Amino acid sequence: MIAALLFVLFGALMLLGVPVAASLGLAGLVSIAADNMDSRWFGLVAGAQNALAGISKFPLLALPMFVLVGVIFEKSGVAARIVTFATACLGRGPGMLPTVAILVSIVMGGISGSAVAGAAAVGGVMILPMLRAGYPGAFSASVIGAAAATEILVPPSIALIVYSISVPGASVPAMFAAGILPGILAGVSLMIPAIWLSRRNGFGAGEASLERPPFWPSLREASWGLATPVLILGGMRLGLFTPTEAAVIAVAFGLFIGLLVYRTLRLRDLPNLFREAAETSAVIMVVISLASIFAYAVTTLGIADPVVDAIVALDLGSLGTMILIMTMLLLIGVVLDGVSIFLIFLPLMVPLMRIFGWDPVWFGILITMAIAIGTFTPPMAVNLLVTSRIAGVSVEKTIPWVGWFVLSFALALLAVILFPGLATWLPAQFHY
């Protein structure tokens, strides 16, 4: 009865327009109180304790720093220079600008780790040139919204950090290494329909007439931004610093580039950058904190065991159960953000992971890929909300195009399900 109260209240609050974080926290607190009517303060002290415990974890120190890295690189013009270099490499022609946008999103994922930040940065640079070259606004918004989803797979990823703090046996370095190949695979899977749709519908007819940037000058300009993922991952691989220290070093490097190399930032710009990063980090931390109350309620109310038993009783086997879980996450990802999904459903999914003997790193990448698809699947589709606003179109107009990218990304997810080595090979090579 109380278990039903937890989920019904959460759903009701969401329908009433209450923010997700508040809905999670309130539903959790009411359910805890209902289960402890005879206890002092109705057991609500546990809510405060778990809210604090949810954010009192060392790996989370890296989160605000990586958010700040993304803000710095977005404002300093790194994305524009990487776009120019990618265009110099790939050339001009129908389908090339969408391919450049996808490639740049993958690279930006190695800098910001945030899909929404990537959608804003790449969309701000790419959508206007795509419109000028003859790509419809709805198509351009769909391409970049889908491409930005790869950024939560490519390290440093905020989503992978959140997963690692919740699941034993999945360290941050291991998750970072595991996300590289699936992130690239997802990007390639998006390039195929982008090029096909462009040529099939005659998009980008004006692109061939645009000048191709010179290779070496564009490489020189983009080299500072391209060096950042190498600095972050290489330093961790060599043992020079931890992921948290890598985030701080990346911030210092980004400020050096923006203030002294490109000179696109001024000292007077820094307070606004710090405020923006602090606000974004605070939102994520509040969600984690209040979702921890909900996760505690799921665990202590004994909800996990019956759900796990019911799924196991379906006797679908390891592969069938995995596909069922991924399908559920794809549907849930349409209405919930990634951090909330991790913290709400991991207490239900981790027991299944142990029963079937799934590798926790591989499982984390699969969950992250499913959540990534949700970031550009309407109606929530936070990436599409950003890119559609930049393109000046409604989200509804992107639906005929975005479905192709959802399908191609889902096929990439299926490939990682069938071939776990795509996620586990690099961590094994690095001995994580």
DOTIKE-978534 format. One record per residue: residue in three letters; x, y negated, z of N, C-alpha, C, CB in turn. Coordinates in steps of 0.001 Angstrom, whole numbers, plus 500000, padded with zeros to 6 digits. Each point is the difference from the previous one (the first is absolute). Glycine has a CB too. Layout:
ALAXYZXYZXYZXYZ;...
END
This chain:
MET500832501212500000499168498788500000500865498740500000498195501253501221;ILE502801498733499690500883498835500095500873499895498752500008500190502515;ALA500376500980496953500788499994498766499213499352498868501198502082500743;ALA497523498243499181499150499387498978499889498495500238498708502154499759;LEU501193497451501524499918498580500346501225499254499482498644500565502044;LEU502530500040498077501241499362499569499941499620498523501248501306501734;PHE498411499655497415500019499750498557498786499195499528501275502124499721;VAL497571498111500904498805499237499614500174498527500350498565502041500345;LEU501962497690500850500209498612500420501029499318499105499423500623502366;PHE501642500098497304501020499440499114499391499646498645501776501348501175;GLY497441499569498266499368499740498708499022498853500068500274502382499436;ALA498956497544501653499013498927500144500686498636500087498442501601501161;LEU502619498336499607500725498732500131500588499560498652500535500573502401;MET499984500389496838500553499677498691498907499446499084501748501800500282;LEU497061498827499754498893499546499161499523498601500392499318502383499695;LEU500857497276501573499601498678500480501039498926499677498722501118501821;GLY502382499307497577501021499036499606501054499728501049498304499006498591;VAL501724501800502466501036499843501024501336500446499402498318500381501894;PRO502772498877498326501300500414499460500369501420500397500712497631500068;VAL500045503032499069500334501404500215500660500219501351500250500280497543;ALA500733498882502795500735500182501259499059499914501195502057499035498938;ALA497078499945501058499059499839501108499016501160500052500227497516499821;SER499335502969499036499077501141499958500642501239500619498929499056497930;LEU502331501181501740500711501150500560500127499885501508501258500247497862;GLY499187498577502597500202499822501438498703500080500786501965498597499480;LEU496985500741500053498725500008500718499380501397500032499647497617499324;ALA500371503074499546499439501353499976500760500912500941499265499661497640;GLY502055500211502378500801500820500904499721499708501456501736500088498267;LEU498177498625502090499760499624501400498621500446500479501520498040499693;VAL497453501768499485498640500405500389499948501513500199499012498045498728;SER501631502716500406499985501462500111500764500473501229499829500161497515;ILE501294499184502764500765500350501209499158499722501239502180499481498825;ALA497155499370501191499152499654501152498847500987500154500602497585499698;ALA498781502804499189498878500941500055500437501364500519498930498786498101;ASP502317501561501671500515501293500445500525499960501428500571500504497645;ASN499527498296502938500565499869501354499106499127500875502319500277499066;MET496377499982500902499053499182500745500223500064501500498374500361498184;ASP502197500747502312500205500146501450501379499530500444498427501917499965;SER502386497641499107501365499582500334500047498505500297500923501839498554;ARG500144497767502138500190498581500297500259499249498697500916500540502309;TRP498412498336497529500102499193498787499664500811498746501739498605501133;PHE497528502502499065499546500844498884501147500504499118497868498724500028;GLY503314501384500560501151500516499250500551499046498963499075502218500366;LEU500489496522499666500419499054498967501457499575500121497670499210499926;VAL502935501072501243501435499708500141500792500758498937499712499621502487;ALA499820501574497154500681500785498958500017499267498671499308502093501157;GLY499645497102498603499971499233498758501137499005499936497540500274499918;ALA502651498982501170501094499024500035501355500691499897498578498474501391;GLN501552502653499312501278500723499975500340500484498598499619500704502362;ASN499399499822496932500263500524498662500169498889498969498708502037500607;ALA500608496846499597500208498859499103501441499517500068497600499334500285;LEU502935500618500946501396499585500166500959501062499483499337498642501986;ALA500371502629498335500884501086499563500063500103498482499470501224502104;GLY499436498422497230499962500112498545501006499121499296497638500550500212;ILE502700498305500400500943499073499355501344499942500717498056498664499224;SER502085502099501863501266499999500756500903501129499522498831499011501999;LYS501460500973496721500822501050499407501130499354499211498021501579499877;PHE503183498929500347501199499362499458499965499816498487501240500989501883;PRO498355500018497333500023499795498537499140498831499523500399502425499786;LEU498585497197501017499135498899499588500708498645500045498063501315500835;LEU503109498633499806500763498761499981500394499609498576500849500528502294;ALA499274500492496841500374499717498606498859499370499220501587501907500084;LEU497186498309500359498844499585499202499953498493499746498777501938500942;PRO501286497192500093499939498562499701501169499513499167498777499700502110;MET502385500954498031501159499591499206499804500328498523501463500350501998;PHE498012500832497705499756500355498605498887499139499397500752502346500489;VAL498269497281500334498972499073499518500643498664499642498244501137501425;LEU502664498392499421500691498735499745500867500093498748499994499514502460;VAL500644501633497327500789500202498780499112499804498769501532501615501217;GLY497293498999498807499093499872498866499596498562499754499175502278500466;VAL500537496969500600499600498603499855501149499176499421498405500244501939;ILE502801499977498572501161499237499529500256500247498520500989500118502294;PHE498977501136497301500295500314498608498868499563499066501387501929500779;GLU497391498067499734498889499512499183500157498510499723498497501765500971;LYS501890497461500050500080498548499859501291499539499335498582499811502014;SER502444501033497971501300499562499498500191500227498504500893500479502240;GLY498119500094497085500094500170498562500691501265499546500004497592499883;VAL500193503359501020500659501252499636499161500776498985501091500084502267;ALA497589499968497962499124500769499109500090499475498570498451500468501924;ALA501568498203497904500059499424498653501281500400499289498613498077500773;ARG502491501954499933501284500359499391500057501489499658501098498146501282;ILE498291502679499562499961501429499696499109500259498787500387500542502431;VAL498532498695497447499125500107498826500785499669498730497988499388501409;THR502779499545498628500791499604498832500996501092499617499746497592500661;PHE500899502990500339500977501061499718499310501247499437501474499116501845;ALA497389501259498734499271501173499514499545499793498571499250500508502325;THR500323498277497352499584499696498629501184500095499047498184498505500876;ALA502982501045499583501201500102499175500361501458499733500812497827500943;CYS498934503048500026500316501426499837499001500705499081501022499989502282;LEU497685499722497904498968500744499286499615499369498667499165500753502195;GLY501091497966497643499650499337498746498544499570499969501742501343498860;ARG497822498232499959498637499509499811499204500973499146500803497631500208;GLY497890502258499870499132500837499193498768500392500789501975500852498729;PRO496960499625500609498775500404500698500288501033501097498698499539497902;GLY500849500168503293500192500913501121501255499762500798498755501616498713;MET502140497524500827501259499787500702499843499120501238501162500262497827;LEU498030498677502085499805499167501194499353500769501156499789498022498496;PRO499174502809501258499489500829501097501063500942500565497743499868498958;THR503099500680500166501066500881500469500997499235500862499721501417497950;VAL500602497355501619500882499149500807499383499754501375500885498899497909;ALA497812500810502125499322499733501272500096501202500934498431498436498824;ILE501398502768500639500074501215500821501425500217500495498094501015498705;LEU502880498803500419501399500184500380500411499000501071500496500863497708;VAL499092497900502131500339498974500987499336500304501344500238498301498154;SER498549502222501827499315500357501247500771501086500753497792499389498955;ILE502749501578500319500797501049500643501230499391500658499188501688498317;VAL501484497416500962501194499354500553499628499132501198501080500016497724;MET497825499236502173499573499156501121499615500833501207499212498287498381;GLY500336502956501379499712500887501118501236500291500816498164500997498690;GLY502997498983500670501255500192500713500448498771500755500617501636498292;ILE498570497310501648500334498761500699498960499664501059501164499183497950;SER497545500861501664498953499522500910499339501103500805499614498170498420;GLY500121503004500949499345501098500703498520499791500236502145500428501063;SER497277498539498342498586499696500201499304499895498656500519498800502149;ALA498418501965497661499285499990498724499352498654499731499592502437500247;VAL499802496966500771499308498719499801501006498901499658498186500712501607;ALA502951499272499114501031499001499702500523500179498582500637499918502428;GLY499544501338497159500470500272498642498990499581498953501327501888500888;ALA497392498364499390498956499598499058499994498490499811498630501987500673;ALA501567497279500422500023498541499910501237499507499259498710499876502136;ALA502463500718498190501249499544499394500040500308498503501154500342502197;VAL498585500913497452500068500403498590498845499391499214501133502147500657;GLY497679497821499935498858499403499317500224498527499706498523501644501124;GLY502059497639499830500256498589499793500969499727498870499549499671502380;VAL501360501268497371501001499824498950499533500559498663501768500103501742;MET497491501021498275499732500764498781498656499713499333501417501726500977;ILE497562497924499780498656499934499421499883498908498942499088500856502152;LEU501458497964498109499901498921499008500704500366498689499894498341501878;PRO501354502170498145500610500444498732499198501089499292502204499419500965;MET497168501490499793499192501041499377498766499408499332500822501637501703;LEU498562497392498935498842499340499393500402499288498712498966499711502275;ARG502178499622497752500472499284498822500330500958498852500897498206501500;ALA499537503005498849500377500973498976498798500763499455502213500214501105;GLY496588499539499439498799500634499464499452501150500807500818499323497850;TYR499642500849503389499441501036500875498826499401500775502263501165500205;PRO496567499487499793498856499481500763500315499884501482498469501012498323;GLY500894498022502327500246499794501416499674501220500851499533497613499629;ALA499348503063500054499605501173500790501012501132499850497593499353499726;PHE502929500828499082501009501036499768501300499649500722498960500529497764;SER501462498216502156501230499568500665499893500186501509500412498344498158;ALA498439501264502410499799500165501445500015501470500392498663497888500044;SER500771502975499111499974501434500290501401500598499996497721500131498992;VAL503071499503500007501362500535499891500825499623501217499857499865497506;ILE500134498865502843500857499534501091499462500463501350500654498006498626;GLY498028502058501530499430500528501241500392501445500229498097498433499752;ALA501872502366499175500404501402500114501500500122500220498090500656498528;ALA502687498523500752501453500067500128500454499648501416500208499416497575;ALA499122499626503050500372499601501355499824501137501008499350497664499422;ALA499782503304500249499787501135500905501262500834500168497605500047499318;THR503290499929499682501242500767500125500886499446501102499872500556497578;GLU499894498198502827500894499347500954499903500572501405499806497963498638;ILE499098502734501683499937500606501333500647501385500020497899498714500446;LEU502596501726498400500753501252499932501500499753499982498094501039498786;VAL502313497920500474501422499704499848500507499315501264499749499796497486;PRO501335500694503109500507499384501230500571498603499734500506502289500901;PRO499404496795500093499481500185501355498482499816500031502192499200500940;SER497074501824499430498549499969499959499422499878501408500037501376497900;ILE499100497643502294499354499824501300499132501212500329500019497499499686;ALA499295503049499297499144501172500225500820501192500487498428499179498223;LEU502746501029501208500833501132500409500534499811501411500627500377497615;ILE499620498372502769500427499731501381498880500358500971501529498153499202;VAL497238501441500475498856500301500871499811501508500119498896497831499339;TYR501240502901499564499857501452500046501083500616500874498972499977497713;SER502256499551502154501114500625500725499868499854501507501447499546498043;ILE497929499353502420499849499826501447498885500876500555500836497660499775;SER498343502888499345498835500768500444500204501504499925498602498121499256;VAL502378502337499956500165501430499751501418500443500358498273499889498168;PRO501884501002502800501332500525500314500582500757498808499357500164502426;GLY501953499699497400500670500714498919500044499255498694499300502036501089;ALA500198496724498906500018499179498780500692498683500334497849501069499110;SER503474498913500849500746498797500342499852498951498905501628501379501323;VAL498655497380499024499905498919499021500963500216498826499325498438501848;PRO501961501892498395500889500239498855499523501135499094501872499175501399;ALA497603501893499203499505501122499193498807499584499157500809501596501740;MET498276497638498841498828499541499251500410499043498881498584500271502061;PHE502384498867498228500474499077498967500585500763498815500465498275501765;ALA500367502717498533500612500783498918498942500785499228502120500176501337;ALA496905500351499384498969500826499365499096499196499075500063501487501984;GLY499792497218498253499084499198499195500547499570498652499066499232502105;ILE502239500915497680500613499442498784499505500700498735502018499406501346;LEU498146501915498572499604500724498783498490499944499754501958501511500337;PRO497184498724500683498561499841499758499620498587499569499608501779501676;GLY501080497200498857499716498633499602500324499760498539500446499276502323;ILE500704501252497239500368499879498591499035500780499117502399499711500660;LEU497250501503499785499046500821499246498666499278499848501125502081500845;ALA498394497314500232498733499266499933500107498835499017499488500649502382;GLY501652498659497641500190498896499072499977500448498549501319498855501744;VAL499381502236497967500011500534498632498600500430499584502378500761500302;SER496891499844500635498633500443499680499100498820499650500300501960501530;LEU499980496865499029499206498807499665500421499393498661499715499555502446;MET501552500596497205500481499428498733499325500655498796502199499503501093;ILE497547501794499003499439500728498852498642499445499585501227502042500744;PRO497782497858500170498711499420499573500104498510499675498847501696501412;ALA502086497588499235500150498567499711500403499787498547500641499574502392;ILE500336501201497143500453499874498613498917500496499043502398500292500738;TRP497000500852499592498974500586499122498799499080499844500744502271500702;LEU498766497186500417498844499114499941500326498714499241499188500957502169;SER502019498544498029500391498770499304499986500201498491501405499340501965;ARG499194501754497575500096500229498561498664500430499400502394500623500309;ARG496826500118500475498700500447499496499053498827499797500324502185501161;ASN499743496820499722499066498880499946500602498747499370498913500932502016;GLY502310499168497517500619498853499345500374498877500945498715500594498018;PHE501554499746503262500409498973500960501464499630499755498330500864501711;GLY502014497903498592501385499574499923500473499710498593500393501319502007;ALA498678498342497109500388499734498616500962498822499903497802500911499245;GLY502058498132501683500883498837499970501324500220500690497998498623499930;GLU502198502560500646501218500241500773501228500121499108498621501137501726;ALA501221499481497102501146500242499124500641498700499539498935502121499256;SER500296496793500711500540498723499537500766499256501093498113499869498389;LEU501784500593502850500693499339501101501486500347499973497891500054501380;GLU502914499023499083501447500191499976500431501013501054500290497654499169;ARG500643503232500463500540500971500943501140499344500783499355501941498478;PRO500586498093502844501054499350500783501359500665499759498293499375501739;PRO502797499851498315501339500583499841500325500915501183500745497969498691;PHE499883503152501014500208501042501013500927499552501120499635501693498232;TRP501577497898501430500999499751501037499658498823500905501674500937498459;PRO497889497937501000499598498921500916498843500392500930500760498385498269;SER498268502373501194498875500409500848500443501008501050498431499586498098;LEU502521501280501560500544500934500983500724499248501112500230501752498213;ARG500541497237501404500722499225501003499044499318500972501843499644498353;GLU497076499801501120499027499318500850499249500975500907499763498252498235;ALA499939502954501249499198500972500761500840500858500931498398500038498122;SER502918499926501732500863500938500726499878499870501514501562499921498081;TRP498216498855502407499881499820501447498760500721500538501178497777499814;GLY497708502072499489498794500706500439500129501495499854498674498028499369;LEU501939502430499539500168501444499772500936500621501020499595499640497573;ALA501288499557503012500945500529500977499353500269501354501799498772498817;THR497044500626501423499385500125501326499598501432500345499189497678499737;PRO500093503059499386499694501403500344501257500840500196497880499790498716;VAL503156499913500497501268500736500154500604499712501372500405499903497501;LEU499534498842502903500524499618501309499249500705501123500667497781499062;ILE498004502231500850499179500582501062500214501511500080498295498173499684;LEU501524502511499188500075501464500000501438500491500119497929500070498609;GLY502989499249500711501401500410500074500563499844501393500269499362497634;GLY499401499538503021500489499790501361499481501039500968500135497592499515;MET498586502778500351499447501042500873500632501350499691497838498733500154;ARG502354501544498553500580501292499618501420500154500527498571500003497955;LEU502207498912502030501388500043500468500095499913501520500705498956497850;GLY498154500868502803500006499929501457500474498666500543500383502415500006;LEU499624496555499155500470498688500438498976499303500882501348499825497915;PHE497366500478501873498974499407500842498731500843499955500974497715499604;THR498188502083501392498713500696500096498975499292499114500529500764502366;PRO498292499846497418498966499297499235499637498635500578499127502212499350;THR500832497679501976499682498717500623501082498976499716498735501189501791;GLU502526499226498353501114499091499701500034499659498515501308500968501914;ALA498319500003497232499963499745498555499002498899499674500638502384499556;ALA498239497602501152498983498966499756500545498616500330498188501663500502;VAL502537498234500605500571498706500394501059499558498990499555500526502431;ILE501280500410497135501030499679499005499351499565498691501579501649501070;ALA497329499007498541499302499628498765499438498584500102499428502416499595;VAL500079497201501583499506498633500195501136498998499819498228500844501581;ALA502920499436499053501152499102499873500454499900498548500708500585502335;PHE499292500541496958500414500018498601499020499208499143501090502237500346;GLY497607497934499923498986499261499258500115498500500207498509501964500197;LEU501754497609501052500178498579500268501247499464499300498845500286502208;PHE502211500511497764501221499605499294499724499770498515501367501300501660;ILE497876499627497732499678499868498578499142498762499751500132502497499743;GLY498808497366501050499061498903499770500586498628500281498200501566500561;LEU502638498328500500500525498703500406501271499599499257498997500409502214;LEU501872500570497514501329499669499494500262500447498568500759500155502316;VAL498613500945497247500267500515498652499025499378499004500867502170500964;TYR497826498121499210499002499451499078499623498560500348499128502310499657;ARG501032497324501600499639498661500493498525499674499749502358499265499584;THR496807501774500495498558499803499834499307499766501342500072501443497956;LEU500646498772503132499469499757501336500756498850500648499336502424500224;ARG499973496853500636500615498940500798499788500330501476499612498262498166;LEU501205501128502667499865500261501436498607499621500491502459499605500301;ARG496955499366499106498656499600500435498925501021499619500722497628499785;ASP499615503303499292499043501040499608499945501147501013500417499402497609;LEU500626500728503201500106501177500863498875500122501032502439499852499679;PRO497156499067500997498899500167500959498740500593499377500923498077501246;ASN498741501502497534498812500551499342500186501475499664499496497737499064;LEU501720502636500508500272501402499708499875500848501260501521499311498129;PHE499063500203502960499949500749501251498564500119500511502319499210500547;ARG496902499704499294498606500058500449499203501008499191500146497615500709;GLU500038502383497972499270500936499149500343501447500346499964498278498181;ALA501340501984502021500421501358500367499460500393501371502073499715498620;ALA497923499336502326499499500289501350498506500310499970501768498502500975;GLU497475500728498224498553500238499914499707501372499396499614497526499765;THR501099502814499160499787501307499370500377501130500949500435498981497753;SER500702500874502930500450501037500937499020500140501165502394499532499368;ALA497080499336501096499059500043501119498734500753499628500915497834500829;VAL498598501950497951498798500717499552500252501506500021499331498037498553;ILE501826502384500917500326501430499966500113500547501412501198499699497815;MET499460499560503070500183500464501375498667500107500741502272498950500011;VAL496829500099499755498679500063500645499247501230499530499931497496500171;VAL500134502785498533499329501191499472500583501261500641499552498806497815;ILE501780501273502255500643501172500611499591500134501461501945499766498426;SER498056499118502288499674500027501426498571500476500244501623498140500365;LEU497410501277498943498596500369500224499672501369499408499402497573499989;ALA501250502785498914499788501334499447500560501077500926500083499033497692;SER500915500607503120500544500959500966498962500365501051502291499065499625;ILE496840499990500719498906500301500931499050501006499362500184497698501036;PHE499489502080497712499112500914499277500626501390499911499068498068498674;ALA502231501982500991500687501286499887500024500732501341501407499065498144;TYR498765500178502947499973500612501341498624500589500287501747498370500800;ALA497204500898498812498649500509500218499754501275499199499212497663500426;VAL501271502380498333499854501206499179500657501191500679499952498593497926;THR501243501173502649500753501091500624499352500452501303502090499117498958;THR497596499933501927499514500368501332498553500491500006501573498330500919;LEU497647501246498095498611500461499938499873501377499372499287497636499851;GLY501836502932499739499988501352499443499387500084498617499876500829502296;ILE500232498069496939499413500001498659500865500785499032498946497785500460;ALA502368502129499726500923500587499027499811501511499863501625498186500535;ASP498272502522500593499966501469499950498818500548499199501132500008502207;PRO497628499548498027498887500529499188500144499699498514498546499733501980;VAL501954499062497685500171499640498590501043500896499355499361497622500501;VAL501758502564500197501070500865499477499487501420499830501745498566501108;ASP497538501933499900499462501367499921499030500148498833500264500228502480;ALA498920498743497276499035500061498900500704500044498647498347498755501410;ILE502719500467498453500740499993498733500710501325499787500304497522500183;VAL500309503002500873500690501292499888499004501106499671501750499227501638;ALA497033500663498933498979501022499765499532500050498558499288499709502338;LEU500942499221496903499642500007498579500833500999499209499337497610500200;ASP501812502768500370500868501023499390500387499632498565498910501737501447;LEU501531497016498388500398499529498678501469500282499686498265498240500201;GLY502464502210500817501425500207499807500761498693500103499501501961498553;SER501818498123501370500838498808500166499745498980498900501732501408501114;LEU498298499013497624499820499070498891498593499416499979501699501279498700;GLY497292499560501504498625499525499989499735499002501117499310502165498999;THR501246498105502185499822499080501125500694498677499728499842501943501568;MET501351498132497839500727498765499680499211499152499008502185501173500421;ILE497269499449498554499228499247499001498740499403500638500874501513498166;LEU498499499239502753498835499479500712500366498758500803499045502315500122;ILE502079497742500595500428498856500811500298498792499119500941501572501716;MET499768498658497188500339498885499115498738499385499386502219501086499501;THR496804499748500155498744499480499447499279499139501031499808502018498508;MET500182498453502735499378499217501066500704498658500181499313502125501132;LEU502017497888498831500754498758500176499780499038498848501701501261501292;LEU498165499271497490499721499138498855498678499261500182501295501559498526;LEU497706499149502011498696499385500225500053499006501156498893502068499122;ILE501813498306501943500106499114501165500805498754499662499839501984501521;GLY501190498184497628500849498878499640499284498904499247501847501574499944;VAL496978498731499535499208498989499286499443498964500971499406501701498249;VAL500392498685503013499347499089500952500862499635501201497866500979499286;LEU503279499701500912500854499704501143501411499699499540498591501463501452;ASP502130497712499316501390499715499673500903501143500466499538497528500172;GLY501679502485499304500909501116500231500383500206501449500841499601497759;VAL499471499312502960500413500129501397498891500636500829501488497990499752;SER497280501567500040498867500564500745499818501481499685498891497751499992;ILE501261502624498740499845501410499625501034500858500708499088499317497768;PHE502152500221502244501047500750500697499621500240501462501720499010498456;LEU497911499928502233499807500094501443498693500677500383501355497955500225;ILE497636501985498899498730500655500304500071501493499706498793497868499495;PHE501755502494499349499873501375499526501217500888500245498494499096498312;LEU502649500322502047501149500860500285499752500961501164501458498187499135;PRO497827501386501940499707500982501059499210501208499495500018498123501626;LEU499223501706497278499254501122499430500855500813499033497897498680500255;MET503032500628499049500749500665498935501287500674500473499044498334498462;VAL501573501124502588501255500598500477499806501446500467500774497717500677;PRO498135502624500039499804501429500342499890500886498762498851499283502093;LEU500497500231496851499930500777498758501384500160499390497667499169499602;MET503138499789500473501366500069499483500777501110500706499942497533499472;ARG499868502578501823500723501026500763499452501396499718500466498308501783;ILE498216501807498082499396501310499738500504500577498687497964499315501286;PHE502114499842497677500399500478498673501499499898499753497769499328499186;GLY502959500142501793501451499934499870500490499015498959500035502324500716;TRP499234496587499083500409499004499010501156499161500536497656499932499082;ASP503251499721500057501111499133500367499443498616500347501609501297498496;PRO498716498151502685499417498708500390500402498852499089499996500817502318;VAL501211499239497112500431498937499095499210500065498693502306500040501028;TRP497578501150498413499208500201498775498548499594500221501523501879499321;PHE497916498553501797498613499683500313499803498491500105499772502194501199;GLY501195497116499403499904498544500133500009499292498662501121500190502184;ILE499690500307496889500036499397498664498676500213499283502478500374499886;LEU496939500818500253498710500273499369498907499073500544500697502393499673;ILE499280497442501642499002499110500601500197498572499496499890501471502050;THR501366498105497895500296498639499553499596499794498540501894499901501639;MET498326501105497513499581499892498600498484499893499885502019501312499313;ALA497261499476501489498533499926499974499515498625500460499874502476500431;ILE500774496992500608499636498666500486500332498937498961500391500754502361;ALA500743499440496937500406499043498966498934499877498918502403500544500456;ILE497002500567499171498940499963498989498825499162500484500705502262499172;GLY498999497819502119498907499219500559500221498501499928499558501892501485;THR501719497667498454500275498560499973499592499339498689501874500416501557;PHE497870500393497392499518499392498753498743500688499472502349499359499467;THR496925501314501446498730500632499632498848499189500591501098502293499904;PRO498061497080499275498872499226500534499089500889500857500100498471497988;PRO499169500975503012499789498562500187501025499282500878497644500509499701;MET503053500190501240500953499293500859501145499454499162499396501479501947;ALA501448499389497517501017499664498996500711498686500290498658501245498343;VAL502095498702502764500632498741500397500948499482498920499809500700502394;ASN500870500202496918500897499557498924499226499317498885501562501871500551;LEU497311498740499073499185499421498927499398498658500403499489502306499204;LEU500180497548502071499464498720500465501014498888499767498607501188501726;VAL502668499128498530501069499012499815500221499702498527501083500791502106;THR499104500268497085500325499788498588498818499444499215501645501859500156;SER497145498531500214498820499464499309499854498505500252498874502232500202;ARG501431497364501014499927498569500311501029499212499182499198500552502328;ILE502001500018497545501033499321499204499592499931498532501763500793501606;ALA497635500292497895499601500064498584498707499248499726501134502199499841;GLY498140497436501211498758499258499815498853500860499504501369498019499542;VAL498601503255500861498911500895499600499428500661501244501066500414497736;SER497729500129502140499405500725501118500524501431500035497936498560499864;VAL502043502037501328500477501372500156499166500955499147500788499469502335;GLU497919500240497523499125500885499223500480500166498553498092499292501456;LYS502495499659497983500461500062498610501221500891499819499095497723499683;THR501599502609501413501182500854499887499648501486499978501300498234501170;ILE497471502117499198499639501411500172500227500835498734498321499271501685;PRO501329500256497098500247500836498815501475500326499782497986498986498990;TRP502908500159501507501432500217499791500646500728501162500055497952498616;VAL499555501675502593500706500531501164499777501500500171499781497769501084;GLY499100502760498386499745501435500105501100500841499368497582499492499989;TRP502989500027498903501097500726499346501221500083500912499158499236497759;PHE501105499687502965501173499973500874499773500829501272500574497723499100;VAL498188502290501384499673500890501129500239501452499609498287498350500843;LEU501271502022497961500178501367499518501477500351499861497814499835498801;SER502976499293500597501416500309499783500759500078501322499882498868497767;PHE499790500261503185500644500041501323499603501280500724500009497474500125;ALA498720502927499738499539501241500633500726501216499428497758498946500390;LEU502554501027498317500767501098499402501416500041500564498628499815497902;ALA501955499012502370501316499956500648499923500598501401500603497949498665;LEU498319501739502051499780500586501325499903501515499906498823497912500736;LEU500427502589498273499861501443499822501357500641499716497659499667499143;ALA503194499649500085501329500535499697500827500169501271499907498912497743;VAL499994500129503173500765500091501255499417501092500898500581497542499846;ILE498093502678500067499395501109500751500543501333499498497912498638500379;LEU502141501517498311500414501280499406501506500205500059498030499875498499;PHE502728499030501524501467500095500016500538499183501177500078500312497467;PRO499901500264503737500422499263501203501422499456499921498464501437501281;GLY502381499209497914501374499540499884500135498568499522500603502317499560;LEU498369497160499746500025498608499577500114499060501195498636500612497997;ALA500843499815503148500066499179501210501098500449500958497571499579499755;THR502755501696500250500918500527501025501441500130499538498083501207500919;TRP502170498679497756501341500256499513500998498951500472498997501110498027;LEU500661497604501825500931498942500398500284500006501504499164498640498087;PRO499825501464502800500323500092501429500932501161500320497797498979500487;ALA502029502160498811500879501141500233501424499690499555498052501546499711;GLN502096497751499161501333499623499527500698499060500951499213500303497689;PHE500012498824502944500570499024500938500106500550501415499055498187498596;HIS500470503087501606500053500677501304499201499242501066502257500912499391;TYR496572498575500212499118499327500963499089501026500653500071497862498656;
END
